[in-house]
Amino acid sequence: MAKVTLNVKGMSCSHCVNAVEKAVREAGASGTVDLASGTVTIEYDENAVTLEQLKRAIEEQGYDVV
């Protein structure tokens, strides 16, 4: 299992938290958003999903991974 923390711009409310966490979950990982710091910490199996796929899933929800 790998663990990474990504900075995500554009999150401002609980809807944003739910959208990002759901996108990560649907991509095959588990993620926890820290709204105050604008980050999401993701744990994922590197054999099942790539970091690029996770970033793309978040960006498809309308947020910027920086």
C-alpha positions as CSV (number, residue, x, y, z in Angstrom):
1,M,0.0,0.0,0.0
2,A,1.2,3.5,-0.8
3,K,0.2,6.7,0.9
4,V,0.3,10.2,-0.6
5,T,-1.0,13.6,0.4
6,L,-2.0,15.8,-2.5
7,N,-2.8,19.6,-2.5
8,V,-6.2,20.2,-4.0
9,K,-7.4,23.7,-5.0
10,G,-11.1,24.6,-5.2
11,M,-12.4,22.8,-2.2
12,S,-14.5,25.0,0.1
13,C,-17.4,23.0,1.7
14,S,-18.6,19.6,2.8
15,H,-19.9,18.9,-0.8
16,C,-16.4,19.3,-2.0
17,V,-15.1,16.9,0.6
18,N,-17.7,14.3,-0.4
19,A,-17.0,14.7,-4.1
20,V,-13.3,14.3,-3.7
21,E,-13.5,11.4,-1.3
22,K,-16.1,9.7,-3.5
23,A,-13.9,10.1,-6.7
24,V,-10.9,8.6,-4.9
25,R,-13.0,5.7,-3.6
26,E,-14.5,5.0,-7.1
27,A,-11.0,5.0,-8.5
28,G,-10.1,2.2,-6.2
29,A,-8.4,3.9,-3.2
30,S,-9.4,5.4,0.1
31,G,-8.9,9.1,0.8
32,T,-9.5,11.6,3.6
33,V,-9.9,15.3,2.9
34,D,-8.6,18.0,5.2
35,L,-10.6,21.0,4.1
36,A,-8.7,23.4,6.3
37,S,-5.3,22.6,4.7
38,G,-6.7,21.9,1.2
39,T,-5.3,18.4,1.1
40,V,-6.4,14.8,0.5
41,T,-4.5,11.9,2.0
42,I,-4.9,8.8,-0.1
43,E,-4.0,5.2,0.6
44,Y,-3.9,3.0,-2.5
45,D,-2.6,-0.3,-3.9
46,E,0.0,0.6,-6.5
47,N,-0.8,-2.6,-8.4
48,A,-4.5,-1.7,-8.8
49,V,-4.4,2.1,-9.5
50,T,-1.8,4.7,-10.4
51,L,-1.3,8.1,-8.8
52,E,-2.1,9.6,-12.2
53,Q,-5.5,7.9,-12.3
54,L,-6.2,9.2,-8.8
55,K,-5.3,12.7,-9.8
56,R,-7.4,12.5,-12.9
57,A,-10.4,11.3,-10.9
58,I,-10.2,14.3,-8.6
59,E,-9.7,16.7,-11.5
60,E,-12.7,15.3,-13.3
61,Q,-14.8,16.5,-10.4
62,G,-13.6,20.1,-11.1
63,Y,-10.7,20.5,-8.7
64,D,-7.1,21.2,-9.4
65,V,-4.4,18.9,-8.0
66,V,-1.2,21.0,-7.5
